[in-house]
Amino acid sequence: MPIQNIALLVFARSVEEETKHKPFFAKRSLAKSLNIHTQNIATQSGLPVIYVDETKQTGFDFGSRFSNALKLGFNKGYDALITIGNDCPFLQVKHIIEAKKVLENGNTVLGPTYDGGFYLLGLSKENFNPTTFNIFSWGTDRIFEEIKNDFLKNQHHCYTLQKLRDIDFFSDLEKLNLQNICNVALRKIIQALTVTPIQNYAFIYISELKLLQPVIHNKGSPLLLTI
């Protein structure tokens, strides 16, 4: 049955809270830039927008908080919801519009990420099972397949959008194809964070030979220090 009453639900932490969980997001205001990017996408989509940050999230783990956020959206009277986060720099309005069309035809939709998760989920109130959402393997590389298979098992056609990369760890920044990030300001910030630093060198003397040797100022893995 065609669905028209659709809203966009942004399920994401605030900038302050995001930098607590991902300290590297504070560098060059990456978290703020990602939030602005997501807000711009939400506004340009033309859909009613529901923002659910940590002040509105309830539950004891990610699954229950996400499930309760969907309940909140459906309790506002919407027949279908498109949910997104704020950690996908490649997200564009076209992905929201494409998901909207899928929902209007009565189907479910998922936007997969390269790490086995998803950057977008669209489903109707009729296809939402709160109990099932609480027991999915959230935070693992199986979550996309689990949700998709659950929809298919219940005879709900699941449409798959373009696969995109999101940012969970500092190492993810190095995997991004910056040319495909349409937000120029965001692209510049990520580019600045991924520039390989120039090594510092010091001269040491062995007999009368002058050798060039790198001096390592950081003890331990830079990755571990930035996460």
Sequence and secondary structure as in RCSB ss.txt:
>XXXX:A:sequence
MPIQNIALLVFARSVEEETKHKPFFAKRSLAKSLNIHTQNIATQSGLPVIYVDETKQTGFDFGSRFSNALKLGFN
KGYDALITIGNDCPFLQVKHIIEAKKVLENGNTVLGPTYDGGFYLLGLSKENFNPTTFNIFSWGTDRIFEEIKND
FLKNQHHCYTLQKLRDIDFFSDLEKLNLQNICNVALRKIIQALTVTPIQNYAFIYISELKLLQPVIHNKGSPLLL
TI
>XXXX:A:secstr
     EEEEEE   HHHHHHH GGGGGGGHHHHHHHHHHHHHHHT S EEEE TTT  SSSHHHHHHHHHHHHHH
TT SEEEEE S  TT  HHHHHHHHHHHHTT EEEEEBTTS EEEEEEESTT  HHHHHHS TTSTTHHHHHHHH
HHHTT  EEE   B   SSHHHHTT  GGG   HHHHHHHHHHHS     EEEEEETTEEEEEE     S HHHH
H 
